[in-house]
Amino acid sequence: MTQNVWQLFIIGIIILFCIVIRMNRMKRYQAVRPVTLLIRICVFGFTALILMTEGWQNRSIFMYASIGMIFGSSLAVHAYQTIRTKLENGKLYVKTSKWIESFILCLFLSRFAMKLVELTNHSLTKVDALELYQHIVSDDALTMLSFFLLAAYYIVFSYQMMKFNKRSIHVHHA
């Protein structure tokens, strides 16, 4: 029991540290790095593809994935429309909406915390690993909806930022 408490405590400290860093980054302009955006697209796209193939047995996954992708894409389009940009020394800098970034951060952290608590509770009852994975990944509709919302948001927003960066650099050099 105490080992699980210490694990949760350490993870909680790491999460708080990440929140502080993220909140400080939201205050200032961030450089648009196309390689980072491409990596983000690949990681979220690949993870979403894996979850879709793993969840083929549970048909409701596709419904929640679709709902999450629709909301995530529309949120990304809105975020793209509300960004503030500046061009310095041929490099594009953007500042996104604090409200949208805060919503995304809270959504991720709330689901992550819930899953951590569930994982800790299940580890105390010694549930079979396959059964635990099935419960945590494919039986929880809200987690699937949240993940696909986040995946669609980051994929669409990153793609739009890559296009915008390409256009603004071409215009700046012309």
C-alpha positions in Angstrom: 0.0 0.0 0.0 2.7 2.5 0.9 4.6 1.8 -2.3 1.5 2.7 -4.3 1.1 5.9 -2.3 4.7 6.9 -2.9 4.4 6.1 -6.7 1.3 8.3 -6.9 3.0 11.0 -4.9 6.0 11.0 -7.2 3.8 11.0 -10.3 1.7 13.9 -8.8 4.9 16.0 -8.2 6.0 15.3 -11.8 2.5 16.4 -13.0 2.6 19.6 -11.0 6.0 20.4 -12.3 4.7 19.9 -15.9 1.7 22.1 -15.2 3.9 24.9 -13.9 6.1 24.7 -17.0 3.1 24.5 -19.3 1.4 27.5 -17.7 4.6 29.6 -18.0 4.9 28.6 -21.7 1.3 29.8 -22.3 2.2 33.3 -21.2 4.7 33.9 -24.0 5.1 33.4 -27.7 6.3 29.9 -28.8 8.5 29.3 -31.9 6.8 27.2 -34.6 9.1 24.2 -35.1 7.9 22.1 -38.1 9.8 19.0 -37.0 8.2 19.0 -33.6 4.8 19.5 -35.2 5.4 16.6 -37.6 6.5 14.3 -34.7 3.4 15.3 -32.8 1.2 14.4 -35.8 2.9 11.0 -36.2 2.8 10.1 -32.5 -0.9 11.0 -32.0 -1.9 9.5 -35.4 0.0 6.3 -34.7 -1.4 6.0 -31.2 -5.0 6.7 -32.4 -4.6 4.0 -35.1 -3.4 1.5 -32.5 -6.3 2.2 -30.2 -8.7 1.9 -33.1 -7.3 -1.5 -34.1 -7.3 -2.7 -30.5 -10.8 -1.6 -30.0 -12.3 -3.3 -33.0 -14.1 -5.8 -30.7 -16.0 -3.0 -28.9 -18.1 -1.2 -31.6 -18.9 1.7 -29.3 -15.2 2.7 -29.4 -15.8 3.9 -33.0 -18.7 6.0 -32.0 -16.8 7.7 -29.2 -13.7 8.1 -31.4 -15.9 9.8 -34.0 -17.4 12.2 -31.5 -14.0 12.9 -30.0 -12.5 13.6 -33.4 -15.3 15.9 -34.4 -15.0 18.0 -31.2 -11.2 17.9 -31.3 -11.1 19.0 -34.9 -13.5 21.9 -34.4 -11.6 22.9 -31.3 -8.4 23.0 -33.3 -10.0 25.1 -36.1 -11.2 27.5 -33.4 -7.7 27.6 -31.8 -6.1 28.3 -35.2 -8.5 31.2 -35.8 -7.7 32.7 -32.4 -3.9 32.5 -32.5 -1.7 35.6 -32.4 1.5 35.5 -34.5 4.6 37.5 -34.9 7.5 37.0 -37.3 11.0 37.7 -36.0 14.2 37.0 -37.9 12.4 34.8 -40.4 11.0 32.6 -37.7 7.3 32.4 -36.8 6.1 32.7 -33.2 2.6 32.0 -32.1 0.5 32.4 -28.9 -2.5 30.3 -28.6 -5.7 31.0 -26.5 -5.1 30.4 -22.8 -8.6 29.1 -22.5 -8.2 26.4 -25.1 -4.8 25.4 -23.8 -6.1 25.3 -20.3 -9.1 23.1 -21.3 -6.8 20.7 -23.2 -4.4 20.5 -20.2 -7.3 20.0 -17.7 -8.9 17.3 -19.9 -5.7 15.4 -20.2 -4.8 15.6 -16.5 -8.2 14.7 -15.3 -8.4 11.5 -17.3 -4.8 10.7 -16.5 -5.4 11.1 -12.8 -8.6 9.0 -12.9 -6.7 6.2 -14.7 -3.9 6.4 -12.3 -6.3 6.0 -9.4 -8.0 3.1 -11.2 -4.7 1.5 -11.9 -3.7 1.7 -8.3 -7.0 0.3 -7.0 -6.8 -2.6 -9.5 -3.2 -3.3 -8.6 -4.3 -3.7 -5.0 -6.9 -6.3 -6.0 -4.4 -8.2 -8.2 -6.6 -8.2 -11.3 -5.2 -10.1 -14.4 -3.1 -7.8 -16.6 -5.1 -8.5 -19.8 -8.4 -7.8 -18.0 -7.0 -4.6 -16.5 -5.8 -3.4 -19.9 -9.2 -4.2 -21.5 -11.0 -2.3 -18.7 -8.7 0.8 -18.8 -8.4 1.1 -22.6 -11.5 -0.1 -24.3 -14.3 -0.3 -21.8 -14.1 3.4 -20.7 -16.0 5.5 -23.2 -15.1 8.9 -21.6 -11.3 8.1 -21.8 -11.6 7.1 -25.4 -13.6 10.2 -26.3 -11.1 12.3 -24.4 -8.1 10.7 -26.1 -9.5 11.1 -29.6 -10.5 14.7 -28.9 -6.9 15.4 -27.8 -5.5 13.4 -30.8 -7.7 15.2 -33.3 -6.9 18.6 -31.8 -3.2 18.1 -31.9 -3.1 16.5 -35.3 -5.3 19.2 -36.9 -3.8 22.1 -35.1 -0.2 20.9 -35.9 -1.1 20.4 -39.5 -2.6 23.9 -39.8 0.5 25.4 -38.1 2.8 23.6 -40.5 0.9 25.1 -43.4 0.8 28.5 -41.9 4.5 28.4 -41.1 5.3 27.4 -44.7 3.1 30.2 -46.1 4.5 32.9 -43.8 8.1 32.0 -44.4 7.5 32.0 -48.2 5.8 35.5 -47.9 8.6 36.8 -45.7 11.3 35.7 -48.2 9.5 36.9 -51.2 
